[in-house]
Amino acid sequence: MNDSVYVGNAGKDAALDRGWILGHFKDAGDPRRSEDVEIKWGVHPAGDERAEWVRGEERTALLVLISGRFRVEIPGRSVLLEQQGDYVVWGHGVDHSWFAEEESVVLTVRWPSVPGYAVPEAGTRVAER
């Protein structure tokens, strides 16, 4: 067995870490640990929304709709992803939030992978994402 190879299922693995399957927050030695990029397999029920806007963004992000209907909010603009493969990219300094208009699956890729953007879930303390 090679410890630099990991085989998994995005849906199952994502459920263990708030959707995130690759990034700085994985344990040292885990092939999914990266300081360069983060990847999230986001499964969102209808009506799910980010609890707070991301402000002071230091990363670039790509969000691709796999299924559903998903809205990304950026200052002065609302982007609706409604067909499989629709995507939006934003860069440094672009504040944002999101809302699942229907049950949705989205793939998010962000770079670099830096701590400081997690929104704690009500009543819990969570590791930074």
Protein Blocks (a to p, Z undefined) as FASTA:
>chain_A
ZZkbccddfklmmmmngoiabdjkbcehiakbcfkbccddddddehiacfbdcehiabdc
ddddfbdcdddddehiacddfbghiacdddehiacddddfbacddddddddddehiaccd
ehiacddZZ
